Amino acid sequence: MKTYPLQSMTLVEAQHKQFALVDAICRHFPGADFLGGGDLGLSPGRNQPRTTQRVEAVLAEAFHAGAAVLVQGAGTGAIRAALAALAGPGARLLIHDAPVYPTTAVIIEQMGLARVRADFNDPASLARAIAEQRPNFALVQHTRQRPEDGYRLDTVLGMLHTAGIPTLTDDNYAVMKTPAIGCEYGATLSTFSSFKLFGPEGVGVVVGNAEAIARIRATMYSGGSQIQGAQALEVLRGLAFAPVMHAVQAGVTERLQAMLNNGAVPDVKQAVVANAQSKVLLVEFHRPIAQQVLEHAQRLGALPYPVGAESKYEIPPLFYRLSGTFREANPGIERYAIRINPNRSGEETVLRILQQSCAASGN
């Protein structure tokens, strides 16, 4: 299996990303303001909590964007709000010719959007779709939808920008792991979930063009639609830890790949690093023992399923089935392969659980 994982930040790069975020926090939270609990409701003249407004200013600065807005509904809510801000029902949406992430597919169907497909790995295919299908806007997933995907986000966005097509990037699983996200490469809007970055449940983030952000904010008139000050502070508190923790995790993943491909576990045929939603190890066995391995790994302390895919609750390693989009693109592979996310564990723990689970799976 050949994969093209995104390039993770080094530990030094991750430290600089953390330092830049903290510097932005200092600019917008003087004195002891950051130590407070955050305000509630519709602050006069702002129609949102003052603390939330400050947090959004920090996020805009951290991601070099014109503006940012926090929304209800985590990453899915962020994508829904961004799609609605860029085009109305029935618009022609350009997407990659690959299985669409299920929650995104539901939004596309709910909005009645017409799908226009192009192979983002092939610039000629993308150019033809732009010229012949004339899409109103485009959705580009930062991480991989298929193992064979290898397109560069900046290249795809550059072509779309040249053609004058507004763009939305789904940056889940890439934020604070890669050097930049969609809006930093010219996308109109970037979207992601704070829950996947050690933040609170249910809070989504949209950053990018100030006019598009204003259209989202105009739909959030009532107090109940606002992200309250305490929630907003939790977004920043989680985000500050994300770069370095993910860089450490990436290092563990890469070392595990080398160890497994050098025979550390004889039952393993090959191990590859892939962005199969989050950046994980795809471990393929010689025998169809994937399901048995998953069952035994759970008894040995591995997490059997994700909570928020790298949320603050996920500390032990995750041993899990392949993602739905990867299974759809490779029918039958689920009998032979699993994905492993080390989370906060080291390679020794992952190897121990994997060795014992393979041994217990028998013939």
C-alpha positions in Angstrom: 0.0 0.0 0.0 1.5 3.3 -1.1 0.4 6.4 0.8 1.2 10.1 0.7 0.9 11.5 4.3 1.0 15.2 5.0 4.3 16.5 6.3 4.0 17.0 10.0 5.8 19.9 11.8 9.0 19.1 13.5 9.2 19.5 17.3 11.0 22.8 16.8 8.4 24.0 14.3 5.6 23.0 16.7 7.2 24.9 19.5 7.3 28.1 17.4 3.7 27.6 16.5 2.8 27.3 20.2 4.9 30.4 21.0 3.1 32.4 18.2 -0.3 31.5 19.5 0.6 32.5 23.1 2.0 35.8 21.8 -1.3 36.5 20.1 -3.1 35.6 23.4 -1.0 38.2 25.2 -2.0 40.9 22.7 -5.7 40.4 23.2 -5.9 39.4 26.9 -4.1 42.0 29.1 -3.3 41.4 32.7 -5.4 38.7 34.5 -8.2 38.7 31.9 -7.1 35.3 30.6 -7.4 33.8 34.1 -11.1 34.7 34.4 -14.1 32.4 33.7 -15.4 34.3 30.7 -18.6 36.3 30.3 -22.0 35.2 29.1 -24.7 36.4 26.8 -25.0 39.3 24.3 -22.6 42.0 25.4 -24.0 45.4 24.5 -22.7 46.7 21.1 -21.2 43.3 20.2 -24.1 40.8 20.2 -21.8 38.2 21.7 -19.7 37.6 24.8 -16.7 40.0 25.0 -14.4 37.0 25.8 -15.6 35.1 22.8 -14.8 38.2 20.6 -11.3 38.3 22.0 -10.7 34.6 21.4 -11.9 35.0 17.8 -9.4 37.8 17.3 -6.6 35.6 18.6 -7.6 32.8 16.2 -7.7 35.2 13.3 -4.2 36.5 14.1 -2.8 33.0 14.8 -4.0 31.8 11.4 -3.1 35.0 9.5 -6.8 35.5 8.6 -9.1 38.4 8.2 -11.5 37.1 10.9 -12.6 34.1 12.8 -15.9 32.9 14.3 -16.7 30.1 16.8 -19.9 28.1 16.0 -22.0 25.4 17.5 -21.7 21.9 16.1 -18.0 21.2 16.1 -16.3 20.6 12.7 -19.6 19.6 11.0 -21.2 22.8 12.2 -18.2 24.8 11.0 -18.5 23.2 7.5 -22.3 23.8 7.4 -21.9 27.5 8.3 -19.1 28.0 5.8 -20.9 26.3 2.9 -24.0 28.4 3.6 -21.8 31.6 3.7 -20.3 30.9 0.3 -23.3 29.8 -1.8 -27.0 29.1 -1.6 -29.1 26.0 -2.2 -28.6 24.4 -5.6 -25.1 25.9 -6.2 -22.5 23.8 -8.1 -19.9 22.5 -5.6 -16.6 21.2 -6.9 -15.2 18.3 -4.8 -12.4 15.7 -5.1 -13.4 12.6 -7.0 -13.3 10.4 -3.9 -15.7 9.2 -1.2 -17.0 12.2 0.7 -16.7 12.3 4.5 -20.2 11.1 5.6 -21.1 14.1 7.7 -20.1 16.5 4.9 -22.2 14.4 2.4 -25.3 14.9 4.6 -24.8 18.7 4.5 -24.3 18.7 0.7 -27.6 16.8 0.4 -29.4 19.0 2.8 -28.4 22.1 0.9 -29.3 20.6 -2.4 -25.9 21.3 -3.8 -25.0 19.9 -7.2 -21.7 18.0 -7.0 -19.0 18.6 -9.6 -16.1 16.2 -9.4 -12.5 16.4 -10.4 -9.4 14.4 -9.5 -7.4 16.8 -7.4 -4.3 14.6 -7.9 -4.4 15.5 -11.6 -4.1 19.2 -12.5 -5.5 18.6 -16.0 -8.6 17.0 -14.5 -9.1 20.0 -12.2 -8.6 22.5 -15.0 -11.2 20.7 -17.2 -13.7 20.7 -14.4 -13.2 24.4 -13.8 -13.5 25.3 -17.5 -16.4 22.9 -18.4 -18.5 22.6 -15.3 -18.1 26.2 -14.0 -18.6 25.4 -10.3 -19.8 28.2 -8.0 -17.4 27.2 -5.2 -15.1 24.4 -4.1 -14.6 22.2 -1.0 -11.1 20.8 -0.5 -10.3 18.4 2.2 -6.8 19.0 3.7 -6.2 15.4 4.8 -6.5 12.4 2.6 -9.8 10.8 1.4 -8.1 7.9 -0.3 -4.7 6.2 0.4 -3.5 7.1 -3.1 -4.2 10.8 -2.7 -1.1 13.0 -2.9 -2.3 16.4 -4.0 -0.8 19.5 -2.5 -3.3 21.8 -0.9 -1.5 24.9 -2.0 -1.4 23.8 -5.6 -5.1 23.0 -5.7 -6.1 26.2 -4.0 -3.8 28.2 -6.3 -5.6 26.9 -9.4 -9.0 27.6 -7.9 -8.0 31.1 -6.8 -6.6 31.9 -10.3 -10.0 30.8 -11.7 -11.8 33.1 -9.2 -13.6 30.3 -7.5 -14.3 30.7 -3.7 -12.9 27.9 -1.7 -13.6 26.2 1.6 -11.1 23.8 3.2 -11.9 21.1 5.7 -8.8 21.3 7.8 -9.8 18.8 10.5 -6.9 16.6 11.5 -4.4 19.0 9.9 -4.6 22.1 12.2 -1.5 22.5 14.5 0.1 19.4 12.8 1.0 20.9 9.4 2.8 24.2 8.9 -0.3 26.0 7.5 -4.0 25.5 6.9 -6.2 26.4 3.9 -6.8 30.1 4.7 -3.1 30.6 4.9 -2.8 29.2 1.4 -5.5 31.5 0.0 -8.7 29.6 0.8 -11.7 31.8 1.4 -12.6 29.9 4.6 -10.9 27.2 6.7 -13.0 25.0 9.0 -12.1 22.7 11.9 -13.3 21.3 15.2 -11.7 22.5 18.5 -12.7 19.2 20.1 -10.0 17.5 18.0 -7.5 20.0 19.4 -8.0 19.3 23.1 -10.8 21.9 23.3 -14.4 21.7 24.4 -17.1 19.5 22.9 -19.3 20.9 20.2 -17.3 24.0 19.2 -16.4 24.6 15.6 -14.0 27.2 14.2 -14.2 29.1 10.9 -11.3 31.4 9.9 -10.7 33.3 6.7 -12.2 36.1 4.7 -13.8 38.8 6.9 -16.8 39.3 4.6 -17.6 35.6 4.5 -17.2 35.4 8.3 -19.6 38.4 8.7 -22.2 36.5 6.8 -21.9 33.6 9.2 -22.0 35.9 12.2 -25.2 37.5 10.9 -27.0 34.2 11.3 -26.0 34.0 15.0 -28.4 36.7 16.4 -29.7 34.9 19.4 -27.8 34.3 22.6 -28.4 30.6 22.4 -26.5 30.4 19.1 -23.4 32.0 20.7 -20.3 30.3 22.0 -20.1 31.5 25.5 -16.9 33.0 27.0 -16.0 30.0 29.1 -16.2 27.7 26.1 -14.1 30.1 24.0 -11.4 30.2 26.6 -11.3 26.4 26.6 -10.7 26.5 22.8 -7.5 28.5 23.4 -6.4 26.4 26.4 -6.6 23.2 24.3 -5.1 24.8 21.2 -2.0 26.0 23.0 -1.0 22.4 23.8 -1.9 20.9 20.4 1.3 21.7 18.3 3.9 20.1 20.5 1.7 17.2 21.6 0.9 16.3 18.0 4.6 16.7 17.0 5.5 14.2 19.7 2.8 11.8 18.5 4.0 12.1 14.9 7.5 11.1 16.0 6.1 8.0 17.8 4.1 7.1 14.7 7.1 7.4 12.3 9.4 5.3 14.6 6.7 2.6 14.9 6.5 2.4 11.2 10.2 1.8 10.9 10.1 -0.8 13.7 7.2 -2.7 12.2 8.6 -2.8 8.7 11.9 -4.1 10.2 10.1 -7.2 11.6 9.2 -6.1 15.2 5.9 -8.0 14.9 6.2 -11.0 12.5 2.4 -11.0 11.8 2.7 -7.5 10.3 3.1 -7.5 6.5 3.6 -3.8 6.2 2.9 -0.6 8.1 2.4 2.8 6.4 1.7 6.3 7.7 -1.4 7.8 6.3 -3.8 10.7 6.9 -6.7 8.4 7.3 -8.6 11.1 8.9 -5.9 11.8 11.6 -2.3 10.9 10.9 -2.1 7.2 11.9 -0.4 3.9 11.2 -2.2 1.6 8.8 -1.0 -1.9 9.8 -1.6 -4.7 7.3 -1.3 -8.3 8.4 -0.3 -11.4 6.5 -3.5 -13.1 7.6 -7.1 -11.9 7.9 -6.9 -11.3 11.7 -7.7 -7.6 11.9 -11.0 -8.1 13.8 -9.4 -10.5 16.4 -6.5 -8.1 16.9 -8.9 -5.3 17.7 -10.8 -7.4 20.2 -7.7 -8.5 22.0 -6.1 -5.0 22.0 -9.1 -3.6 23.8 -8.6 -6.1 26.6 -5.0 -5.0 26.9 -5.8 -1.3 27.4 -6.1 0.1 23.8 -9.0 2.4 23.1 -11.7 0.5 21.0 -13.1 3.7 19.3 -12.4 7.4 19.2 -14.3 10.0 21.1 -13.4 13.0 19.1 -10.4 11.7 17.1 -7.6 13.0 19.3 -9.7 14.8 21.8 -8.6 15.6 25.4 -10.2 12.3 26.5 -8.1 10.0 24.3 -4.8 9.2 26.1 -4.2 5.5 25.6 -3.4 4.3 22.0 -6.3 3.8 19.7 -6.6 0.4 17.8 -9.5 0.8 15.4 -10.9 -0.2 12.0 -10.0 1.7 8.9 -12.0 4.9 8.2 -15.2 4.6 6.2 -13.7 6.5 3.2 -10.7 4.2 3.1 -12.9 1.1 3.3 -15.0 2.3 0.5 -12.0 3.0 -1.6 -10.5 -0.5 -0.8 -13.2 -3.1 -0.4 -12.2 -6.1 1.7 -9.1 -4.5 3.2 -10.8 -4.2 6.6 -10.2 -8.0 7.2 -6.4 -7.5 6.9 -5.7 -4.0 8.2 -6.3 -1.7 11.1 -5.3 1.8 12.1 -3.3 2.7 15.2 -3.1 6.1 16.7 -0.5 6.3 19.5 -2.3 9.3 21.1 -0.2 10.1 24.2 1.6 6.7 24.4 5.1 5.7 23.4 6.1 3.1 20.9 6.8 0.5 23.6 3.2 0.4 24.7 1.9 0.1 21.2 4.3 -2.7 20.3 3.4 -4.6 23.5 -0.3 -4.5 22.8 0.1 -5.3 19.1 2.5 -8.3 19.8 0.2 -9.8 22.4 -2.9 -9.2 20.3 -1.4 -10.9 17.3 -0.2 -13.8 19.4 -3.7 -14.3 20.9 -5.4 -14.2 17.5 -4.1 -17.7 16.6 -4.1 -19.2 13.1 
